[in-house]
Amino acid sequence: INSMKVTPGISFAIPIDYAKEFLEKSAEAHKSGYGKKRHGKRRYAGITMVSLNPQIIDELQYRGQLHSSVTHGILIYSIVVQSPAQKAGLHVGDVITHINDQAIHGSRDVYKILEGQVSPLKLTVWRGKQQIIMDIYPEDH
């Protein structure tokens, strides 16, 4: 739907299934009183992410920027200053493969986990060829 260039030859787009879900929820919200105060809060980590596909993984591994055992995850494209992600120690270029020991195959998995109330979230992160385990405390937004 919308693409952003990451590096030469690598771009990202919003997955269509996430866009469809967003549109369905928006239509439901509109029917049930659009503009009314929302109950519950959305949690926020403060990252822009790219869902990894086999081609991106292969390219990152070929360049020596990702461990050969990584087969799925999301790439951190940008981090908001003073966000939970920055406070946790995430860096641009990190790859998150698991959250709370649940495999992450795309951005939708991250959004689903953020909808829950578990805190902190235990992240399995690959920084280059090094695996790091860290906690992040999402904030209400």
Rosetta blueprint (number, residue, H / E / L):
1 I L
2 N L
3 S E
4 M E
5 K E
6 V E
7 T E
8 P L
9 G L
10 I E
11 S E
12 F E
13 A E
14 I L
15 P L
16 I H
17 D H
18 Y H
19 A H
20 K H
21 E H
22 F H
23 L H
24 E H
25 K H
26 S H
27 A H
28 E H
29 A H
30 H H
31 K H
32 S L
33 G L
34 Y L
35 G L
36 K L
37 K L
38 R L
39 H L
40 G L
41 K L
42 R L
43 R E
44 Y E
45 A L
46 G L
47 I E
48 T E
49 M E
50 V E
51 S E
52 L L
53 N L
54 P H
55 Q H
56 I H
57 I H
58 D H
59 E H
60 L H
61 Q H
62 Y H
63 R L
64 G L
65 Q L
66 L L
67 H L
68 S L
69 S L
70 V L
71 T L
72 H L
73 G L
74 I E
75 L E
76 I E
77 Y E
78 S E
79 I E
80 V L
81 V L
82 Q L
83 S L
84 P H
85 A H
86 Q H
87 K H
88 A H
89 G L
90 L L
91 H L
92 V L
93 G L
94 D L
95 V E
96 I E
97 T E
98 H E
99 I E
100 N L
101 D L
102 Q E
103 A E
104 I L
105 H L
106 G L
107 S H
108 R H
109 D H
110 V H
111 Y H
112 K H
113 I H
114 L H
115 E H
116 G L
117 Q L
118 V L
119 S L
120 P L
121 L E
122 K E
123 L E
124 T E
125 V E
126 W E
127 R E
128 G L
129 K L
130 Q E
131 Q E
132 I E
133 I E
134 M E
135 D E
136 I E
137 Y L
138 P L
139 E E
140 D E
141 H L
